[in-house]
Each structure stands twice: as structure tokens, then as C-alpha cells.
């Protein structure tokens, strides 16, 4: 697992793009499993930190995660296909899910500090910075894969996030 994170860290630091990630369906599934598992653990920790662990539902969290993944995979698949770049799909998804796993690990550390008593006034701005950096990282990955300007890639990543957010809100009944 350390090797996996060493492979993905340069992507998170914008030093390497998806083209530098090995083409491997096994690595893609590993990246998806890693980001999913870390997301579930983080979701539980957030509920624990907020005192709402009794309301936290594993099935609901996994359902929402599946919707997020399906929207992202669908968008990337269509975007790459329309540009004639379908061969880049595996590496692009691997880079995004792998970078997401690294970012999720960073976010987990932040949630853990909340559980240990760090004030929300410190944690919330850091959480926003982590989220913003994840948009930049996804934008960088998408720009590299789709041969776009990096700013356009960030706009596209933000658009995908908004679509995902709308879908999750709809799934939750508009809450």
C-alpha cells in the first residue's frame, strides 16, 4: 500500500499526470477500492466526531459513493470518447481515484484531529483547502487526459463536482 501512495503522491502534487500512471486494470481497481474504503472510514469518523454515529448509515454512504463514482466515470468516459482519447480511460480513472485516496487520507487525518479535540475554527478552513486542492488535482488530471488548458480542466472538475452534489442532494431528498 505504501508503494501505491508513493505512486499517487506526485499526481496529487501536480508533478505527474495520468499518462505517468501505469496502465493496469488491477491498479485501477486498487485505487477505486482504496478511495472507497477511506471514504467509508472517514464518513464514519465524521459521524463519530459530530455525535451522529447512530444516524450514520453504511448502506446510504456506499450508495452515495456509488453515485459519485458512476457520475465521474460516465463523464470521463464520454469526454475522452468525444475527443478520440478513449485509450486514456484506465490511466485517467486510476490517477483520479488514486489521487482521491491520497486526498482522503489527508482529510482523514484532519477528521481525526477533530475527534481528538482540535477546534472546528481551525479544522473547517483546512477542510475547505483540502477540497479546493482536490478540485485542482482533478482539474490537472482531466486537463492532461483531455489535452485542455489547466484552468479549463479545473472548471470542468468543478462542473463535475456540482453535478455530483446535485445528484447527492436529490438522492437525499433535497436536504
C-alpha positions in Angstrom: 0.0 0.0 0.0 2.9 2.4 0.7 4.1 1.8 -2.9 0.6 2.7 -4.1 0.6 6.0 -2.2 4.2 6.8 -3.4 2.9 6.3 -7.0 0.0 8.6 -6.5 1.6 11.4 -4.4 3.3 13.0 -7.4 -0.1 13.2 -9.1 -1.5 15.0 -6.1 1.5 17.4 -6.1 0.9 18.0 -9.8 4.3 16.6 -10.7 3.0 13.8 -12.8 -0.2 13.3 -14.9 -2.4 10.4 -15.7 -0.1 9.5 -18.6 2.6 8.7 -16.0 0.4 6.2 -14.1 0.9 2.6 -15.3 -1.9 1.2 -17.4 -3.3 -1.5 -15.3 -6.9 -2.5 -14.6 -5.6 -4.1 -11.3 -4.2 -0.8 -10.3 -7.5 0.9 -11.2 -9.5 -1.4 -9.0 -6.9 -1.0 -6.2 -7.3 2.8 -6.5 -11.1 2.6 -6.5 -11.1 0.2 -3.5 -8.7 2.5 -1.6 -10.6 5.7 -2.2 -13.9 3.9 -1.4 -12.6 2.3 1.8 -11.0 5.5 3.1 -14.2 7.4 2.2 -16.4 5.0 4.3 -14.0 5.2 7.2 -13.9 9.0 7.0 -17.7 9.2 6.8 -17.9 7.1 10.0 -15.3 9.2 11.7 -17.2 12.4 10.8 -20.4 11.0 12.3 -18.4 10.0 15.3 -16.9 13.5 15.7 -20.3 15.1 15.2 -22.0 12.8 17.7 -24.3 11.5 15.0 -22.9 8.0 14.7 -26.3 6.5 15.4 -27.7 8.3 12.3 -24.8 7.2 10.1 -25.8 4.5 7.6 -23.2 2.4 5.8 -25.7 1.5 3.0 -26.5 5.1 2.5 -22.8 6.1 2.4 -22.0 3.4 -0.1 -25.0 4.3 -2.3 -23.9 7.9 -2.4 -20.3 6.9 -3.1 -21.5 4.7 -6.0 -23.5 7.6 -7.4 -20.4 9.9 -7.2 -18.2 7.2 -8.9 -20.7 6.5 -11.7 -21.1 10.2 -12.5 -17.4 10.7 -12.6 -16.7 7.5 -14.7 -19.6 8.4 -17.0 -18.3 11.9 -17.5 -14.7 10.9 -18.1 -15.7 8.1 -20.5 -17.9 10.4 -22.6 -15.4 13.2 -22.5 -12.5 11.0 -23.6 -14.6 9.3 -26.3 -15.7 12.6 -27.8 -12.1 13.7 -28.1 -11.0 10.3 -29.6 -8.9 9.6 -26.5 -10.7 6.5 -25.1 -7.4 4.7 -24.7 -6.6 7.0 -21.8 -9.6 6.0 -19.7 -7.9 3.5 -17.4 -5.0 5.7 -16.6 -7.2 8.8 -16.1 -9.5 7.0 -13.7 -6.6 5.3 -11.9 -4.9 8.7 -11.4 -8.1 10.3 -10.2 -9.1 7.6 -7.8 -5.6 7.2 -6.6 -5.2 10.9 -6.0 -8.6 10.8 -4.3 -7.3 8.1 -2.0 -4.3 10.3 -1.0 -6.5 13.3 -0.5 -8.9 11.2 1.5 -6.0 10.1 3.7 -5.1 13.7 4.3 -8.8 14.5 5.1 -9.0 11.5 7.5 -6.1 13.0 9.4 -8.0 16.2 9.8 -11.1 14.5 11.0 -9.0 12.5 13.5 -7.7 15.8 14.9 -11.3 16.9 15.4 -12.1 13.7 17.3 -9.0 14.4 19.4 -10.3 17.9 20.2 -8.8 20.4 17.6 -11.3 23.3 17.4 -13.6 23.5 14.4 -12.4 27.1 13.7 -9.1 25.5 12.7 -10.5 22.4 11.0 -13.1 23.9 8.7 -10.8 26.2 6.8 -8.3 23.3 6.4 -11.1 21.1 5.1 -12.1 23.7 2.6 -8.5 24.0 1.4 -8.3 20.2 1.0 -11.5 20.3 -1.0 -10.2 23.1 -3.2 -6.9 21.3 -3.8 -8.8 18.1 -4.8 -10.6 20.2 -7.5 -7.2 21.5 -8.7 -5.9 17.9 -8.8 -8.9 16.5 -10.6 -8.7 19.5 -13.0 -5.0 18.8 -13.6 -5.7 15.2 -14.3 -8.6 16.0 -16.6 -6.7 18.7 -18.4 -3.8 16.3 -19.0 -6.1 13.5 -20.2 -8.3 15.7 -22.4 -5.5 18.0 -23.7 -7.0 21.0 -22.1 -5.7 24.2 -20.5 -5.3 23.6 -16.8 -7.7 26.3 -15.9 -10.3 24.8 -18.2 -9.6 21.4 -16.6 -10.3 22.9 -13.1 -13.6 24.4 -14.4 -14.5 21.0 -15.8 -13.6 19.3 -12.5 -15.7 21.9 -10.6 -18.6 21.3 -13.0 -18.4 17.5 -12.4 -18.4 18.2 -8.6 -21.6 20.4 -9.0 -23.3 17.7 -10.9 -22.3 15.1 -8.3 -23.5 17.4 -5.5 -26.9 18.0 -7.2 -27.3 14.2 -7.6 -26.4 13.5 -4.0 -28.9 16.2 -2.8 -31.6 14.7 -5.0 -30.8 11.2 -3.6 -31.1 12.6 0.0 -34.4 14.1 -0.8 -33.2 17.7 -1.3 -31.7 18.0 2.2 
